[in-house]
């Protein structure tokens, strides 16, 4: 993995379409690419992580020109990946945002977020979402090889919830053709660890990312491998009937434990 410090011309991006999942109006990513190695992510194909060292400067310059709205931190690349320990870009950004009225939604897989808990508690209406695809070690090691364990993420979520932070999990991407029990165990555990919501969206596969994903799961999940070759043969999206079945499954399980499938409005 290579690390390159760069100066960028813009930090904050305006979301042009309504964000029905994360309820954001703006996004920012202090890092481009990620060392977590999740095989469903395009950034896995690039072995260089770009550190946007002028992030704080740009944030201060761009904020006065924004309308009101929620800022998503880590919309594409994890803001608490291991390099954050060294560069503290996310820390500095959140510290600055805590002095404003902009609500913030942080997306991560990392327990390192707890280092910034005092700052997060000062944010306006903070939301933190943890991506967790399943609880099985085989799945975790295959799909997200360098991330903290699913249990560690659940424990971190519970800590944040205990401090009054709105937090939940994103089963994104939601993996089709896994048994209902797979999702039941995950969602029931999320409830146990004080999640406030469950978000979900089916797996999207195309191009080189698709080839890499299928190659990685071929040995550990041979049946799923064969299924996905058919499901994603002609489109990066699963067929609409399969998506409807998957959505119904998730919604039924969430309903059974009284968890909404969207972020609750305050």
Secondary structure, 3 states (H helix, E strand, C coil): CEEEEECCCCCEEECCCCCCCCCCCEEECCEECCCCCECCCHHHHCCEEEEECCHHHHHHHHHCCCCCCCEEECCCCCCCCCCHHHHCHHHHHHHHHCCCCCEEEEEECCHHHHHHHHHHCCCEEEEEEEECCCCCHHHHHHHECCCCCHHHHHHHHHHHHHCCCEEEEEEEEECCCCCHHHHHHHHHHHHHCCCCEEEEEECCCCHHHHHHHHHHHHHHCHHHHHHHHHHCCCCCCCCHHHHHHHHHHHHHHHHHCCCECCCCCC
